[in-house]
Amino acid sequence: MDWVADFWIPLIKAVVVVLVLLLGGAYMTWGERKICARFQVRYGPNRAGPFGILQPLADAVKAIFKEEIVPNHVDKIIYVMAPGISFAAVLITFAVIPFGPEVDLFGQRVGLWVGDIEVGLLFLLAIAALGSYGIVLGGWSSNNKYSLLGALRAAAQMISYELILGISLLAVVLLAGSLNLREIVDFQGTWPLLVLQPLGFLIFLIAILAESNRSPFDLPETENELVSGFMTEYGGIKFALYFIAEYTAMVVNSAIVVTIFLGGWKWPALISDLHPLAGVGLFLAKVLFVLFLYVWIRASIPRVRFDKFMRFSWKFMLPLAFVNLLATAAVVAFL
Amino acid sequence: MDISRELRERFGPAIVAEQETRDGIPTLWVAQDRFRQVLAYLKSGTDRPYAMLYDLTAIDERARTQRKGQPAADFTVVYHLLSFTRNHDVRVKVALAGAYPVTASITDLWPAANWYEREVWDMFGITFEGHPHLARILMPSTWEGHPLRKEHPARGTEMGPFRLPVEKQEREEEALLFHPEEWGLERHGEDTDFVFLNLGPQHPGTHGLLRIVLQLDGEVILDAVPDIGYHHRGAEKMAERQTWHTFIPYTDRIDYLGGVLNNLPYVLAVETLAGIEVPDRVKVIRVMMAELFRIASHLVWYGTFAQDVGQLTPVFLMFTDRERLFDIVEAITGGRMHPSWFRIGGVAQDLPRGWDGLVRDFLDYLPPRLKEYDKLVMGNPIFKARTQGIGAYTLEEAVEWGVTGPGLRACGLEWDFRKKRPYSGYEGFEFEVPTAQRGDCYDRAVVRVEEMRQSLRIIEQCLDNMPAGQYKADHPLTTPPRKERTMHDIETLIAHFLGVSWGPVIPAGEAFFGIEASKGNTGYYLISDGGIHAYRARIRAPSFPHIQMVPEISRGLMVPDLIAILGSVDFVLADVDR
């Protein structure tokens, strides 16, 4: 066994990726507060450090030092476990996403991804669906009516949107001819799939918004209606875990959008003689752009009503995704 | 034909007496056994009927000394009806005898009477036979006594120290439990168990201390039971111990977003009692301040309504605009939300130098912002989907339930006190009364947004035509009195001294004054017994009937719709509970 190539390099990659993701999730809260504030004629956090840059740290310290309260009426084991499930699922998802090409680092060939598996896309869908368990279980075990309603919404939302997500990705698979995310990125060497699949991209974007419970589809949480939805009974670090899971999920989901539709770390046109590490920078820039979209949407539009949203998903989005799939299949078969 | 003659001819001896009041509203005392027929006739028998139960309240007459010409009574129940077709009010009084009298309920005539009768029972201990569920409404169910009775203490110091032993705390907590059976609600359906969701009193969507218990099938609302009173401060009781002058700050806090819009009906009612005619400058200053506060109130509503349907940004933009407006209010009055700035017979000070520049800037500033909000909020397709067709009621229902203000105009009735019964000089202003047709959440919003534009028009006219003159009436009851002559003759000095130390002595009588406030019609029904404070002050608050109606329009909808309805109704809990 080659210890360096098979053990140390993957381990280091995994640790670095997890740390970067955690930091990204934490700083996403800061970024959102800052950007939202600019939309809303405010300053946002600006007390902790320059530009409030230390705010996420301050928040983390606060959350950790808060008293750990487990209400009497909850199902204790599941109640404590649920935020962890959400959080773990988010971290695992990123494992299959390539964030750069293969590069020479310290005399080693290193692929800039954690795991390169043939069924990467399937893995992605499976783990993403797992994350919703954290929400459903958390809401259920809280033994609170608001939490329960939030959890039910989350469950219904998950079933509807996983389906649409999957079908819109099938069209991509047809074109790229692979479930491997690295190969899907390679396929986008000339043009990002956004150009070939504009409709699929839109469907996917809406589905991923719903998947990450973000405005206008933040229905399991809906402050105005359900107080805090599934996390009403959570406080302290457990609440923070849900929170950071949500924001890390945003980062991860943006990375998925970038990988599948925006060409990953590749330049859109035919510029290929750049340093491979520049690809990582490009990947980051694209992710930041998608994250900005998230915040932009949240700051701009109201929330849809839950039942209308379900109707929209089953009666409009799903048929549309099928049409897109059939059209793509026809193109692939006859051209 | 004159309504009192019509009733006399029809009901003969059942009309016991007709009372002279300062406000000129025909006030008829009706025998206790016939008053239901009289009310029914007024509601639907007479041509151009008095369709709206505008207010229902009671008076504890036992300590009143000046009741010349009124039949003997220990308690009086007062029914105030309003006719839109006649643009006329009528007041029906029923004399009751005994310490805890019993009378008949009129909930079968007007469903809106439900809460009003509960309030009267809660406050006076008068029982209404035939009421579906005569429970306390403003006070906690464990309260002992009925606060607005004259023997009930008004101050904490009259009550003995407050103690909360564990048993009492448990009893109080127990009393807050909701028992569906008491309200005639089923726990189980044919093949489902219903969820009872306790929404509030602490809930982000209720804009204050409002508790609504929802009977849910899934997320569909089968029925709702609002529980109010968490914001009850006994303003009407306080009016009985504060002087006429020192009660003004309390009025600000009734509809706490309306500021001087609350002062206005109070001082107008007192001025009606006192017979004070205010100078033109006072009228125009009052109109300008009232319209500024109408905009301030509507801006808060606009932002929070958008927030209620899940839009995060507008509320910040609109609060920012409101800050600009408060800058003007601060420059003129020194206060912001609760300036307490109107006085009996005038306003507190003259306008400061430079006020016109501030107002002019605001008139230039707001219209483009409103245009932007049209695109941001009103034109947003998701916003429309959330509000159109939601929480709709017809004009008939609105009248039946006592809805006034923008909620009434959203059903297509062009009814605005500023036009129909101009007060404080509104007849001299050019503006339109916006209406809409469908009476749903969206249309209520449309009306309010347009009202802001019309208010700007009125303010501009105030700015262009501000008359010169005094900011206080030259009348002995003006409070505080004008001081110029106090050092020159002893009579004025004495009047000033008494006016400042005691406050004015308002001649005995009764007067109601209603105005078009931001949430609907706010009215003060004041009774003076010839003293330095009100014998009874009834505050007819618009939010009270509006909240009573919420279950009617939310049945069959979902929880998010309820939040949208609450947002579109635009209530203030302090206005509901007083």
Interface residues (C-beta under 8 A of the other chain):
Chain A: C36 F39 Q40 V41 R42 K145 Y146 L149 S215 P216 D218 T222 E223 N224 E225 L226 V227 R298 A299 S300 I301 P302 R303 V304 R305 F306 D307 K308
Chain B: V195 L197 N198 H203 P204 G205 E219 A306 Q307 D308 V309 G310 Q311 L312 T313 F316 L317 T320 L376 N380 I382 F383 A385 R386 M558 V559 P560 D561 I563
